Amino acid sequence: MTAGLKLAAATRRSALKEAVVLMKAAGLDTPVLDARLIVQHALGISWDTLYLKEDQALTNDERTRLEGELARRAAYEPVSRIVGRRHFWTLDLAVSPDTLDPRGDTETLIEAVVTAIPDRGRALRVLDLGTGTGAILLALLAEYPTATGLGVDLSDGAIATARINADGHGLSGRASFARGNWAEGLSGVFDLIVSNPPYIVQSDLVGLSPEVREHDPMLALDGGGDGLDAYRALMPAIPALLTEDGMLVVEVGAGQADDVCRLAAYSGLEQIARRADLGGIERALSFKRAGAL
C-alpha cells in the first residue's frame, strides 16, 4: 500500500468503512480505531457529526486529505504523528518530530507519584529531565494545582513543543522549560524529580517496530550499549538536587529495574518503591536520598 492509495467511497460514512478495510489489510493492530481517528482528523469533524447527522458526500479536498493520511498510516506512521496529537493521562498533547510519542506505560510514573504524595495541595517544585512534549511535568502540574515545575531537554524542538502544550493547558504560568543536558548546570532543590530517559539497548534499536524506529527521535530512544547510559549520567547529580524529603521517580525498560537501583545506590539514593505497568513490567522506580526521613 503506497501513497497512491485511492478511495472508492462516495460519502463520509462509506469512507470510514473502506478505511477500516484498508487498515486491516495493512496488518495494523487497531485498524478500527486508527481508521476512525484518521477520518475524523482528515475531514475535520467529530464522531457525533459523522454518525448523528445526515451522511454527506466527500468533497474532492476531503478525499485527497483522507487518502494521504490513510496511506501514511498504512506505511506505519503512527496515528499521533499524522494527527499531531496524543492523549496522555488527562491531557491532549501536541507531538512533533523532535519528541518521543508519549505512551501509556509512562503514565505509571504519574500513578507512582500520586500514590506516594496523596496531598494534592502540596506546593511541589518539580523537575522533569528529558521533558520531551512536557507530558510528565504537565500531567503532574494538572494533578497538583499549586505545584510549579521546570522541564529540561537537549532538543530545542522538544522545548518548543512542551511550551505549546503548557500554553494549551493553561499551565505556562507554573511551568518553565530550558535547554540542557540532563542536570548539568542546574541549581536549587526540588521536591520531586521525574524522568523518562532513553533506555533502549543500542543493538535492539533495529528490531523496534517501524512506528517507533522510523518516527521517534533516536535521541529519546538510544540508551547506549546496555541501555543504561542515561541513568549513569543522571544518578550522581540527583542527591544534591533533592530536598531532604524529596523523591526521584524514573521510568525503566523491561528487566532494567535491578541495574538502575544499583546505579542509584552508588549515587547515594535509596529505593522507596517499584511500580509495574499494565503489562506487569516494573516500569517506575522511586528513590529518596539515602538516610532521608
C-alpha positions as CSV (number, residue, x, y, z in Angstrom):
1,M,0.0,0.0,0.0
2,T,1.6,3.3,-1.1
3,A,1.0,7.0,-1.3
4,G,-1.1,6.2,-4.4
5,L,-3.9,4.8,-2.3
6,K,-7.3,5.7,-3.8
7,L,-10.8,5.5,-2.1
8,A,-13.9,4.3,-4.0
9,A,-16.3,5.7,-1.3
10,A,-18.6,8.5,-2.2
11,T,-19.7,9.5,1.3
12,R,-18.2,10.1,4.7
13,R,-19.6,7.0,6.3
14,S,-18.7,4.8,3.4
15,A,-15.2,6.2,3.5
16,L,-14.9,5.2,7.2
17,K,-16.0,1.6,6.3
18,E,-13.5,1.5,3.5
19,A,-10.8,3.0,5.7
20,V,-11.3,0.1,8.2
21,V,-10.9,-2.4,5.4
22,L,-7.7,-0.7,4.3
23,M,-6.2,-0.5,7.8
24,K,-7.0,-4.2,8.3
25,A,-5.3,-5.1,5.0
26,A,-2.2,-3.2,6.2
27,G,-2.0,-5.5,9.2
28,L,-2.3,-2.8,11.9
29,D,-3.1,-3.8,15.5
30,T,-6.0,-1.4,15.9
31,P,-7.5,-0.9,12.4
32,V,-10.9,0.3,13.5
33,L,-9.7,2.9,16.0
34,D,-7.0,4.1,13.6
35,A,-9.5,4.5,10.7
36,R,-11.9,6.4,12.9
37,L,-9.3,8.8,14.2
38,I,-7.9,9.5,10.8
39,V,-11.3,10.0,9.2
40,Q,-12.2,12.5,11.9
41,H,-9.0,14.3,11.5
42,A,-8.9,14.4,7.7
43,L,-12.5,15.5,7.4
44,G,-12.2,17.9,10.4
45,I,-15.4,16.5,12.0
46,S,-16.3,15.0,15.3
47,W,-17.7,11.4,15.8
48,D,-21.1,12.8,16.6
49,T,-21.1,14.8,13.3
50,L,-20.2,11.7,11.4
51,Y,-22.8,9.4,12.9
52,L,-25.6,11.5,14.4
53,K,-26.1,13.9,11.5
54,E,-27.0,13.1,7.9
55,D,-24.3,11.5,5.9
56,Q,-22.6,13.8,3.4
57,A,-20.7,13.3,0.1
58,L,-17.0,13.5,0.2
59,T,-15.6,16.7,-1.3
60,N,-12.5,16.5,-3.5
61,D,-10.4,18.1,-0.9
62,E,-11.6,15.8,1.8
63,R,-10.9,12.8,-0.4
64,T,-7.4,13.9,-1.1
65,R,-6.6,14.6,2.6
66,L,-8.1,11.3,3.7
67,E,-6.3,9.2,1.0
68,G,-3.0,10.9,2.0
69,E,-3.4,10.2,5.7
70,L,-4.6,6.6,5.3
71,A,-1.6,6.0,3.1
72,R,0.7,7.3,5.8
73,R,-0.8,5.1,8.4
74,A,-0.6,2.1,6.0
75,A,3.1,2.8,5.8
76,Y,3.2,2.5,9.7
77,E,3.4,6.2,10.6
78,P,1.7,6.4,14.0
79,V,-1.7,8.0,14.1
80,S,-0.4,10.5,16.7
81,R,2.2,11.7,14.2
82,I,-0.5,12.0,11.5
83,V,-3.0,14.0,13.6
84,G,-0.3,15.8,15.6
85,R,-1.8,14.9,19.0
86,R,-1.6,12.3,21.7
87,H,-3.7,11.8,24.8
88,F,-1.7,11.3,28.0
89,W,-3.1,11.0,31.4
90,T,-5.8,13.7,31.5
91,L,-4.2,15.9,28.8
92,D,-4.4,16.1,25.0
93,L,-0.8,17.0,23.8
94,A,0.8,18.2,20.7
95,V,3.6,15.9,19.4
96,S,6.4,16.8,17.0
97,P,9.2,15.1,15.1
98,D,11.5,16.3,17.9
99,T,9.6,14.5,20.7
100,L,9.0,10.9,21.9
101,D,5.4,9.9,21.3
102,P,4.1,9.7,24.9
103,R,2.9,6.2,25.8
104,G,0.5,4.7,28.3
105,D,3.4,2.9,30.0
106,T,4.8,6.3,31.1
107,E,1.5,7.0,33.0
108,T,2.9,4.6,35.5
109,L,5.2,7.4,36.7
110,I,2.2,9.6,37.4
111,E,0.5,6.8,39.3
112,A,3.6,6.3,41.4
113,V,3.7,10.0,42.3
114,V,0.1,10.4,43.2
115,T,0.2,7.3,45.3
116,A,3.3,8.5,47.2
117,I,2.1,12.1,47.5
118,P,-1.7,12.0,48.1
119,D,-2.0,15.6,49.2
120,R,-2.9,17.4,46.0
121,G,-2.5,20.8,47.8
122,R,1.3,20.4,48.2
123,A,3.2,23.2,46.6
124,L,5.7,20.9,45.0
125,R,8.7,22.1,43.0
126,V,9.1,19.6,40.2
127,L,12.0,18.9,37.8
128,D,11.5,16.8,34.6
129,L,14.7,15.8,33.0
130,G,14.3,14.9,29.3
131,T,10.9,16.5,29.2
132,G,10.0,15.9,25.5
133,T,6.4,17.0,25.0
134,G,6.3,18.0,28.7
135,A,3.8,15.1,29.2
136,I,5.0,14.0,32.7
137,L,5.6,17.5,34.1
138,L,2.3,18.9,32.8
139,A,0.3,15.9,33.9
140,L,1.7,16.4,37.4
141,L,1.0,20.1,37.4
142,A,-2.5,19.3,36.5
143,E,-2.8,17.0,39.4
144,Y,-1.1,19.4,41.9
145,P,-2.7,22.8,41.3
146,T,-0.2,24.7,43.4
147,A,2.9,22.9,42.1
148,T,5.5,24.6,39.8
149,G,8.0,22.9,37.5
150,L,11.0,23.0,35.2
151,G,11.3,20.8,32.2
152,V,14.8,20.3,30.7
153,D,15.6,18.8,27.3
154,L,18.6,18.7,24.9
155,S,16.3,19.3,21.9
156,D,15.2,22.9,21.0
157,G,12.3,21.4,19.1
158,A,11.2,19.4,22.1
159,I,11.3,22.6,24.3
160,A,9.2,24.4,21.8
161,T,6.6,21.6,21.7
162,A,6.5,21.5,25.5
163,R,5.8,25.2,25.7
164,I,3.0,24.9,23.2
165,N,1.5,22.2,25.4
166,A,1.9,24.2,28.6
167,D,0.2,27.2,26.9
168,G,-2.6,24.9,25.6
169,H,-3.5,23.7,29.0
170,G,-3.2,27.0,30.8
171,L,-0.1,25.8,32.7
172,S,2.6,28.2,31.3
173,G,2.4,30.3,34.4
174,R,3.6,27.3,36.5
175,A,5.8,25.5,34.0
176,S,9.1,26.7,32.6
177,F,11.4,24.9,30.1
178,A,15.1,25.1,29.4
179,R,17.6,23.5,27.1
180,G,20.1,21.4,28.9
181,N,22.0,18.1,29.1
182,W,20.3,16.3,32.0
183,A,21.1,18.0,35.3
184,E,24.2,19.9,34.1
185,G,24.3,23.4,35.4
186,L,21.1,23.2,37.5
187,S,21.0,24.7,40.9
188,G,18.5,24.8,43.8
189,V,16.5,21.9,45.1
190,F,13.3,20.1,44.1
191,D,10.6,18.2,46.0
192,L,10.1,15.8,43.0
193,I,12.4,14.9,40.1
194,V,11.0,12.8,37.3
195,S,12.5,11.4,34.1
196,N,11.7,9.0,31.3
197,P,15.2,8.7,29.8
198,P,16.3,6.8,26.7
199,Y,16.8,3.2,27.7
200,I,16.7,1.0,24.6
201,V,19.8,-1.1,24.2
202,Q,21.6,0.2,21.1
203,S,21.7,-3.2,19.4
204,D,17.9,-3.6,19.9
205,L,17.0,-0.4,18.0
206,V,16.9,-2.1,14.6
207,G,14.3,-4.5,15.9
208,L,11.9,-1.9,17.1
209,S,8.6,-1.6,15.3
210,P,8.6,0.8,12.4
211,E,6.2,3.1,14.2
212,V,8.9,3.7,16.8
213,R,12.2,3.2,14.9
214,E,11.3,5.4,12.0
215,H,9.3,8.2,13.8
216,D,10.6,8.6,17.3
217,P,13.8,10.6,17.6
218,M,16.9,8.4,18.3
219,L,17.9,10.9,21.0
220,A,14.9,9.8,23.0
221,L,15.4,6.1,22.4
222,D,19.1,5.2,22.3
223,G,20.3,4.1,25.8
224,G,23.8,3.0,24.7
225,G,25.4,-0.4,24.7
226,D,23.4,-1.7,27.7
227,G,20.6,0.8,27.8
228,L,21.8,2.4,31.0
229,D,23.9,5.4,29.8
230,A,21.3,8.0,30.7
231,Y,21.0,6.6,34.3
232,R,24.7,6.8,34.7
233,A,24.6,10.4,33.7
234,L,21.5,11.2,35.9
235,M,22.0,9.5,39.2
236,P,25.2,11.2,40.5
237,A,23.6,14.6,40.2
238,I,20.2,13.8,41.8
239,P,21.0,13.8,45.6
240,A,22.2,17.4,45.5
241,L,19.0,18.5,43.7
242,L,16.5,16.8,46.1
243,T,15.1,18.4,49.2
244,E,15.5,16.5,52.4
245,D,12.2,14.6,51.9
246,G,12.3,14.8,48.1
247,M,11.7,11.9,45.7
248,L,13.0,10.8,42.3
249,V,10.8,8.7,40.0
250,V,12.2,7.3,36.8
251,E,10.9,5.1,34.0
252,V,12.9,2.0,33.1
253,G,12.8,-0.7,30.4
254,A,11.9,-4.3,30.9
255,G,14.4,-6.1,33.1
256,Q,16.4,-3.0,34.0
257,A,15.0,-2.3,37.4
258,D,17.7,-4.1,39.4
259,D,20.6,-2.5,37.5
260,V,19.1,1.0,37.8
261,C,18.6,0.5,41.5
262,R,22.3,-0.4,41.8
263,L,23.3,2.7,40.0
264,A,21.1,4.8,42.2
265,A,22.6,3.2,45.4
266,Y,26.1,4.0,44.2
267,S,25.0,7.7,43.9
268,G,23.5,7.8,47.4
269,L,19.9,7.1,46.6
270,E,17.7,4.6,48.4
271,Q,14.8,2.8,46.7
272,I,11.3,3.6,48.0
273,A,9.1,1.6,45.6
274,R,8.7,-0.2,42.3
275,R,5.5,0.1,40.3
276,A,4.6,-2.2,37.4
277,D,2.7,-1.1,34.2
278,L,-0.4,-2.7,33.0
279,G,1.7,-5.4,31.3
280,G,3.3,-6.4,34.6
281,I,6.7,-4.9,33.8
282,E,8.4,-3.0,36.5
283,R,8.3,0.5,34.9
284,A,8.5,3.2,37.6
285,L,11.2,3.3,40.3
286,S,11.0,5.7,43.2
287,F,14.0,6.8,45.3
288,K,14.9,9.2,48.1
289,R,18.3,10.4,49.4
290,A,19.9,7.7,51.5
291,G,19.3,8.3,55.1
292,A,16.5,10.8,54.5
293,L,13.3,10.6,56.6
